[in-house]
Amino acid sequence: MRLMGRVQRLRENARRWGWPQALQQLAFRALQRMGLHLHCVFRRAHVVAHRPPQELSGLEFRVLRVDELTRWAQDPRYGMAPGFVESALARGDVCVGALENGALLGYTWWSSAPTRDQGDIWVSFSAGDNLGYHGFVLPEHRGRGIYEPLVMSCGESFMRNGIFHTVYFVAIHNVANLRVQDKVGIPRAGIAGYWHAFGRPLTFRSPGARRAGFRFVSAARFRQSSPLP
Ligand SMILES: CC(C)(COP(=O)(O)OP(=O)(O)OC[C@H]1O[C@@H](n2cnc3c(N)ncnc32)[C@H](O)[C@@H]1OP(=O)(O)O)[C@@H](O)C(=O)NCCC(=O)NCCS
């Protein structure tokens, strides 16, 4: 059953992106299962008053309130568990949502503090930047171009708080997300990743990721330089 599901997904991806891209994605996913996590790193300036395209003019893009987040966290379709929302809000993170007639279609989170990626791996970035993370669009609304205005909106509210740039990282196998970056025209700053080998994580980054001020850090190393929040 699981194998059939994977074959079907491979076929769908090949139809959407072509076989070379679909097979490349499969290979990178396999590497991730073997412990090698590779990500493209991006850094861009926040923008003021980004306008969504005409066909999305009926949607509202705005910062979500705590009561809304608490409610939507109860709905498993959105993939943000109550515990996740609680700790993100406690850290001061902000969630921007795409709404249609009051219904949430997608969201993305922003943090100004170091954030945990997975397990013992943390994400660190330059002071004065924020990190865009955990973006999501409901499966039935994917392909409508919702993610682009979602990540480009609300720049003015960050700038008011002295945050002029954002960094984010996209798994190298996440073709859908990488295509959004290409469509917006955001160049890749570099590559960063980590590998869980022999029981401990080995983190690495390219010179471009270093220039963007982005790095993955193991919890142990991070604790040496600054206390974890
Ligand atoms: C990545 C994601 C947020 C993109 O959102 P979106 O609003 O569908 O973005 P777009 O409409 O611009 O489509 C982006 C690409 O997704 C792919 N796509 C289109 N329709 C799709 C569908 N129904 N299902 C899956 N992918 C689809 C296409 O490759 C498209 O690019 P193209 O138009 O150049 O072919 C969304 O796919 C998603 O929620 N994925 C799961 C969570 C995730 O990966 N989050 C990002 C990591 S933080």
The ligand as an SDF file (V2000), in Angstrom:
LIG
                    3D

 48 50  0  0  0  0  0  0  0  0999 V2000
    5.0480   24.7350   -0.9050 C   0  0  0  0  0  0  0  0  0  0  0  0
    3.5990   25.2320   -0.8720 C   0  0  0  0  0  0  0  0  0  0  0  0
    3.4310   26.1240    0.3650 C   0  0  0  0  0  0  0  0  0  0  0  0
    3.3300   26.0320   -2.1560 C   0  0  0  0  0  0  0  0  0  0  0  0
    2.0540   26.6590   -2.0680 O   0  0  0  0  0  0  0  0  0  0  0  0
    1.1240   26.9960   -3.3480 P   0  0  0  0  0  0  0  0  0  0  0  0
    0.2150   28.1060   -2.9280 O   0  0  0  0  0  0  0  0  0  0  0  0
    0.5000   25.7690   -3.8880 O   0  0  0  0  0  0  0  0  0  0  0  0
    2.1850   27.5600   -4.4080 O   0  0  0  0  0  0  0  0  0  0  0  0
    1.9100   27.7810   -5.9800 P   0  0  0  0  0  0  0  0  0  0  0  0
    0.4690   27.8160   -6.2800 O   0  0  0  0  0  0  0  0  0  0  0  0
    2.7440   28.9660   -6.3740 O   0  0  0  0  0  0  0  0  0  0  0  0
    2.5240   26.4780   -6.6580 O   0  0  0  0  0  0  0  0  0  0  0  0
    3.8960   26.1870   -6.4780 C   0  0  0  0  0  0  0  0  0  0  0  0
    4.2300   24.8970   -7.1750 C   0  0  0  0  0  0  0  0  0  0  0  0
    3.5270   23.8200   -6.5460 O   0  0  0  0  0  0  0  0  0  0  0  0
    3.2720   22.7950   -7.5110 C   0  0  0  0  0  0  0  0  0  0  0  0
    1.8210   22.4990   -7.4980 N   0  0  0  0  0  0  0  0  0  0  0  0
    0.8370   23.0310   -8.2150 C   0  0  0  0  0  0  0  0  0  0  0  0
   -0.3340   22.4750   -7.9020 N   0  0  0  0  0  0  0  0  0  0  0  0
   -0.0870   21.5750   -6.9510 C   0  0  0  0  0  0  0  0  0  0  0  0
   -0.8970   20.6810   -6.2160 C   0  0  0  0  0  0  0  0  0  0  0  0
   -2.2110   20.6040   -6.4160 N   0  0  0  0  0  0  0  0  0  0  0  0
   -0.3060   19.9010   -5.2740 N   0  0  0  0  0  0  0  0  0  0  0  0
    1.0230   19.9790   -5.0560 C   0  0  0  0  0  0  0  0  0  0  0  0
    1.8520   20.8160   -5.7320 N   0  0  0  0  0  0  0  0  0  0  0  0
    1.2970   21.6090   -6.6720 C   0  0  0  0  0  0  0  0  0  0  0  0
    3.6990   23.3370   -8.8650 C   0  0  0  0  0  0  0  0  0  0  0  0
    4.9940   22.8270   -9.1270 O   0  0  0  0  0  0  0  0  0  0  0  0
    3.7790   24.8340   -8.6110 C   0  0  0  0  0  0  0  0  0  0  0  0
    4.7340   25.4720   -9.4140 O   0  0  0  0  0  0  0  0  0  0  0  0
    4.4290   25.8160  -10.9710 P   0  0  0  0  0  0  0  0  0  0  0  0
    3.1540   26.5990  -10.9590 O   0  0  0  0  0  0  0  0  0  0  0  0
    5.6180   26.6090  -11.3730 O   0  0  0  0  0  0  0  0  0  0  0  0
    4.3120   24.5180  -11.6570 O   0  0  0  0  0  0  0  0  0  0  0  0
    2.5640   24.0660   -0.8020 C   0  0  0  0  0  0  0  0  0  0  0  0
    2.8530   23.1710   -1.8460 O   0  0  0  0  0  0  0  0  0  0  0  0
    2.5930   23.3110    0.5310 C   0  0  0  0  0  0  0  0  0  0  0  0
    1.8900   23.6770    1.4860 O   0  0  0  0  0  0  0  0  0  0  0  0
    3.3920   22.2270    0.6120 N   0  0  0  0  0  0  0  0  0  0  0  0
    3.4770   21.4180    1.8330 C   0  0  0  0  0  0  0  0  0  0  0  0
    4.2070   22.1320    2.9500 C   0  0  0  0  0  0  0  0  0  0  0  0
    5.5410   22.6840    2.5130 C   0  0  0  0  0  0  0  0  0  0  0  0
    6.3020   22.0670    1.7820 O   0  0  0  0  0  0  0  0  0  0  0  0
    5.8520   23.8880    3.0290 N   0  0  0  0  0  0  0  0  0  0  0  0
    7.0790   24.6030    2.7300 C   0  0  0  0  0  0  0  0  0  0  0  0
    8.1600   24.2250    3.6400 C   0  0  0  0  0  0  0  0  0  0  0  0
    8.3450   25.3420    4.9690 S   0  0  0  0  0  0  0  0  0  0  0  0
  1  2  1  0
  2  3  1  0
  2  4  1  0
  2 36  1  0
  4  5  1  0
  5  6  1  0
  6  7  2  0
  6  8  1  0
  6  9  1  0
  9 10  1  0
 10 11  2  0
 10 12  1  0
 10 13  1  0
 13 14  1  0
 14 15  1  0
 15 16  1  0
 15 30  1  0
 16 17  1  0
 17 18  1  0
 17 28  1  0
 18 19  1  0
 18 27  1  0
 19 20  2  0
 20 21  1  0
 21 22  1  0
 21 27  2  0
 22 23  1  0
 22 24  2  0
 24 25  1  0
 25 26  2  0
 26 27  1  0
 28 29  1  0
 28 30  1  0
 30 31  1  0
 31 32  1  0
 32 33  2  0
 32 34  1  0
 32 35  1  0
 36 37  1  0
 36 38  1  0
 38 39  2  0
 38 40  1  0
 40 41  1  0
 41 42  1  0
 42 43  1  0
 43 44  2  0
 43 45  1  0
 45 46  1  0
 46 47  1  0
 47 48  1  0
M  END
$$$$
